[in-house]
Amino acid sequence: MKDEIKEIEDLEIALLLEGVYRRYGYDFRDYSLAHIRRRLRHRLELSGLVDFGAMLHRVLSERDFFEQLLRDLSINVTEMFRDPAAYRRVRREVIPLLRTYPFVKIWHAGCATGEEVYSMAILLEEEGLLPRCRIYATDFNQVALKKAREGIYPLEFARQYSANYQKSGGRASLSDYYRTDNEHMLLKGRLREQVVFADHNLVTDSVFSEVQLVVCRNVVIYFNRDLQERIFQTFHDSLCPGGLLWLGSKESLKLLRIGEKFGDLYPDEKIFKKRLQ
Ligand SMILES: C[S@@+](CC[C@H](N)C(=O)[O-])C[C@H]1O[C@@H](n2cnc3c(N)ncnc32)[C@H](O)[C@@H]1O
């Protein structure tokens, strides 16, 4: 009986995702089912709807409810200099590789509210490389992207971000890069001069530029294996020969067919290199 209930629930979820895709063009059909189920159950409880069948009807008929669901399904947790040891590796080993190019293009895919992008901009500035870079910072969540463009974060996080920055090998003080009002840190405008923020859906949109480095951290963790294969193929298509892919600490190319097309450059920090062929 229990199995049957779960089977019906999974079918309802599949129909719900199909409906969202057909009505709004957002494709969550190959996200990890465990993640989708958790988030949808949470919304079900809050909304007072009886089941996912009722939720399907509501999402199809109410745009606002769909927007809410979109926010539920996109997890925007992030921080500046997240995993400082990985940033230290980037500073010491990846920057010298990037320096060999006359002009460097970097794609932050799934940049959320932008903390990761400003961290990279600070690192590049300290290494004297920022003026020679173009950073594409993309996400499909427009609320998050707006915050990323603004670069304004709660001041209560400053202490932790500063600690991360120092551990990552920062050469100055993080406070050199922002001013404050009572409750916020406001990142300095020069850090975003080389950044293009853009709405881009990794599942449904295509590659837009050849880049030397793709940073996609803590995003594919929400995708099933088939979708991971496809997204990593997109990154492969986007990277120049020998280009680098930097993933989140719990993500990997292991066990995926596409893994053959990349070499492990710094496996502990999840930095991979596109094979020359
Ligand atoms: C947990 S955040 C990671 C933020 C940052 N990269 C980091 O590691 O701190 C995941 C981000 O991926 C974005 N995302 C999820 N699915 C996406 C998709 N199909 N296309 C673009 N962005 C997506 C979410 O909106 C969210 O902002």
The ligand as a Tripos MOL2 file, in Angstrom:
@<TRIPOS>MOLECULE
LIG
   27    29     1     0     0
SMALL
NO_CHARGES

@<TRIPOS>ATOM
      1 C1         23.0370   26.5440   -4.3520 C.3       1 LIG1
      2 S1         23.1330   27.8260   -5.5590 S.3       1 LIG1
      3 C2         24.8540   27.8390   -5.8850 C.3       1 LIG1
      4 C3         25.4220   29.2490   -5.9020 C.3       1 LIG1
      5 C4         26.9210   29.3440   -6.1130 C.3       1 LIG1
      6 N1         27.3210   28.7590   -7.3710 N.3       1 LIG1
      7 C5         27.6770   28.7160   -4.9650 C.2       1 LIG1
      8 O1         28.2090   27.6100   -5.1140 O.co2     1 LIG1
      9 O2         27.7490   29.2960   -3.8900 O.co2     1 LIG1
     10 C6         22.4340   27.0130   -6.9870 C.3       1 LIG1
     11 C7         22.0210   27.9980   -8.0760 C.3       1 LIG1
     12 O3         21.7700   27.2630   -9.2880 O.3       1 LIG1
     13 C8         20.7080   27.8920   -9.9440 C.3       1 LIG1
     14 N2         20.1070   26.9750  -10.9050 N.ar      1 LIG1
     15 C9         19.4300   25.8210  -10.6610 C.ar      1 LIG1
     16 N3         18.9820   25.2980  -11.8170 N.ar      1 LIG1
     17 C10        19.3880   26.1350  -12.8160 C.ar      1 LIG1
     18 C11        19.2240   26.1440  -14.2120 C.ar      1 LIG1
     19 N4         18.5280   25.1860  -14.8250 N.pl3     1 LIG1
     20 N5         19.7880   27.1470  -14.9260 N.ar      1 LIG1
     21 C12        20.4890   28.1350  -14.3020 C.ar      1 LIG1
     22 N6         20.6590   28.2020  -12.9780 N.ar      1 LIG1
     23 C13        20.1210   27.2020  -12.2390 C.ar      1 LIG1
     24 C14        19.7600   28.2770   -8.8230 C.3       1 LIG1
     25 O4         18.8490   29.2950   -9.2130 O.3       1 LIG1
     26 C15        20.7430   28.7370   -7.7450 C.3       1 LIG1
     27 O5         20.9410   30.1230   -7.8170 O.3       1 LIG1
@<TRIPOS>BOND
     1     1     2 1
     2     2     3 1
     3     2    10 1
     4     3     4 1
     5     4     5 1
     6     5     6 1
     7     5     7 1
     8     7     8 2
     9     7     9 1
    10    10    11 1
    11    11    12 1
    12    11    26 1
    13    12    13 1
    14    13    14 1
    15    13    24 1
    16    14    15 ar
    17    14    23 ar
    18    15    16 ar
    19    16    17 ar
    20    17    18 ar
    21    17    23 ar
    22    18    19 1
    23    18    20 ar
    24    20    21 ar
    25    21    22 ar
    26    22    23 ar
    27    24    25 1
    28    24    26 1
    29    26    27 1
@<TRIPOS>SUBSTRUCTURE
     1 LIG1         1 GROUP 0 **** ****
